[in-house]
Amino acid sequence: MQGNEMIRLNCDMGESFGIWKMGADEHIMPYISLANLACGFHASDAVTMNRSVELAKKYNVTIGAHPSYQDLVGFGRRSMSCSLEEIKSKVLYQIGALYSFCKAHGTTVSYVKPHGALYNDMMRDQNIFKAVLSAISSFDKNIKLMILSNPDNEAFEYTAKMYNIALIYEVFADRNYNDDGSLVSRMLPNAVITDELEVMQRVKTLKEYGYIESVNGKRLYIKADTICVHGDGENALSFIQALYKVLN
């Protein structure tokens, strides 16, 4: 099967909060194409958001809103019992917050990538997926939505078209996949792949042949517009630089 020729790196960024610092944003930004900027609900604050937008503009990096459940203590990684109206309103609120800083700096929000539990819930529940789409569509139909790519994207494509929203397909090179294309839960010890050489090989295979192997060795042929990299690891910078070379 044909590979994925044009794959861009995306990274969750702007996740510092007050005096608490997270990630090496300034060093990593030159090597990525898409920056998912926290909007204050799981991480970040007004000053951090402003600086993050400035940094992304400096390096000509496309800016995406990274909204989450309102859970600073849990870093947005815990599912919350919210009505669909609440989810739509919370996503809209966070897009608007980031957009205000973008407008002040002469740039814009180009896409939305939900964070953590909201991202996972969106991929499991079509009603939550629709609530996120509705929030984006009501704000600006030119804003795209980043989702977890899987072997069967058609249902998501069909629903997104109802809201006139285009999708960006994301792959996690350092996360293990189940046979159905979902991510192995972070509650399990084998959720994250820590061997950087193994991650590099997975990226090469994805680019050249268009598939990624599940935790059981099943080949999952998936569309890949972008690969998520994490900027808060001990060797994050050297790892991202190496991935950049593989893709470019």
N, C-alpha and C positions, 0 to 999 in steps of 0.2 A: 504494500500500500504506500501511496505517496506520503512523504514526510511533511513537516510543518516548516516552510522556508523562512518566513518572517516571524520570529518570536521575540517579544520585547520583555525586559525585566521590569517587574513592579515590586514595590517595597512599602510596607506599613511604616509610616513616619510621623513625626510631630507628636510623639507619645510621651514627651516629658510633661511634668506637672509641677508648677511652682519651682521650688528649689531641688526637686527630685528629677534627675536626668536619666534618660533612657535612649540608647542607640547612639550611633555615630553619624548622624544625618549629614553633616557638612562634608564628611569624607566619602560617604556612599553616594550622595546625590549625583555626582558626575558620571556614574556608571549605570544609572537606571533610566528608563524612559517614562515610567509612570509612578507618581508618588501618591499613595493612599494616605491622606492627612486626617488624623484624628480630629473630631469635632467637639470634644468637651464632655461627652457622656461616658466614655470608658477611659479616656486619657486626654491630655492637652488642656490648655487654658487660653485665654485671649492673647497673651503675649506670645506664647508658643505658636499659636495658629498664625499670627501675623508674621513671625520670623520664618516659619516654615514656608509660607507663600512666597516671601521674599527670596528664600533660598531656591525654591523650585523655579521661580522666574529667572533667577541668575543663571541657572544651568539649563534653561530651556526645557524643563521637564514638565510633562503633562500632569495637571493636577486633578485628583479625584477626591471626592468626599468619602470619609470612612466612618459612617454612622453606626451606632450600636444601641443596645439596650442601655438604659440609664443606670449604670452599675460601675462606678469608679472603684469601689472596694474589690469587686470581683473581676476587674479589668475587662468587663463585657463578655466574659466567657461562661456566664451562667444564664440559662434560659429564664425568661421572666413571663409570668402570666399577664399578658397585655391584650386588650381588645384590638381588633383590626384598625379601629379609628385611632387608638393610641399609637400603634406602630406607624401608621401613615403620618400622623402629626409629629411624632418624634423624629422620623426620618426627614420630613420637610423642614423642621426646626433646625436640624443640624446642617442640612444642605445650605439653608439660608445664612447660617452663621459663617460658614466657610466662604460662601459666595461674597459676603460683605467685605472680607479681607481681600479676596481676589479682585473685586471691583476697585478697591482702593489702590491696588497695585497694577491696574490695567491688564489683568488677565482674567481667567474664568474657571469655573468648575466644568470639566469635560466628561466626567463619568462618576458613578457611585459604586463603591464596593462595600457592602455591609461588613461589619467586623464580628468576629467570634461567634457567639451563640446565635446572633441574629442572622448571620450568613448561613450557618448550618440549618437553622429553623426555616429559612427562606427556601433552601434546597429540598427540604423534606415536606413542606406544607405549601400547597399551591395558593391557599388563601393569604398566607403571609407574603408569598412571592407577589401576589396581586396588590397587596397593600403597599409594598415597596415600589412597585411599578407605578401605582396610582400617585404616590407622593412625587416621584420624579416627573411624571407626565404633567401633573398640575403645575409644576414649577417651570420646566423647560424640556420640551420633547427632543431637543438636540443633545441632551445629556444621556450617555449610554449607561448600561448596567453591567457590571462585571459579575459573572457567575462561575461556579465550579463546572468545568467541562466534564462530560461523561459520554459514554458510547451512545447514549440516546438523548440528544439535545432537542429533538423535534418538538416535544411537548412545551418546553420552555420558550422556544422560538415562536410557536403558535400563540402562546399567551402574551408574550412581549409585543407581538404585532398588533394585538388588540388595543394596546396602549401607545402604539407608534414609537416604541423604544427599541433601539438597537442593542445587541448584546456583545460583550467582550468575553471570550472564553479563556478561563484561567486554569493552569495546572500547577500543582505543588510538587516540585521535584524532590523535596526533602521530607515528604510525608508518604507513609504507606497507604495503599488503596485496598479496599475490599473488592471482591470479584464483581460487585454490581456497579463499581465506579465511584462509590462513596469513600470518604476518608476514614481510615481506622481511627477510632475514638482516642482522644488524648488521655483518657482514663486508662488505656492499655500501654504496657511498657514498650511495645514496638511501633507506636504511633509515628515517631519521628526517626528519620534516618540520619545518623550522626557521622557516618563515614563519607567524607567529602569526595573521595575518588568514586564511590558508588553513585553519589548524586550527579557528578560530572558525566558519568557513563549513561545515566538515565536521561540526562538532557540531550546528549549526543544521539541516543537512540530515538528519542522523541522528535528531534529535528530531522534526522535522516529517514526514519522509517514510520513515524507517525503513531507510535504506540508507547505505552508505559506499562510495566508489569505490576500486577496486583501482588498482594502479600503471599498469595498461593501460586504465583508464577503465571497467572493468566494474562494474556496480552490484551490490553485495553486500547483500542484504536480511538483516539480522541483528537478533536480539533484544539490547537493551542495558539491563541493569540498572544498570550503572555504567561510568564512563569513568575510565581511569587518567591521572593527571597526575603529572608529575615535579617534585619540589620542590627540585632541586639545580641548576637552570639559572640563568644570570645574571639573567634577568628573571622568575624563577619566580613570585614573589609577585604581580606585576601581571598576569601571564598567568592565574594561577589565579583571581584576583579577577574578571577579565573573563569567564572560563568560568562562574564562579559566577553572574554576572548573566545570562548566556545561558540557563542551565538553570533559573533561579529567577525 
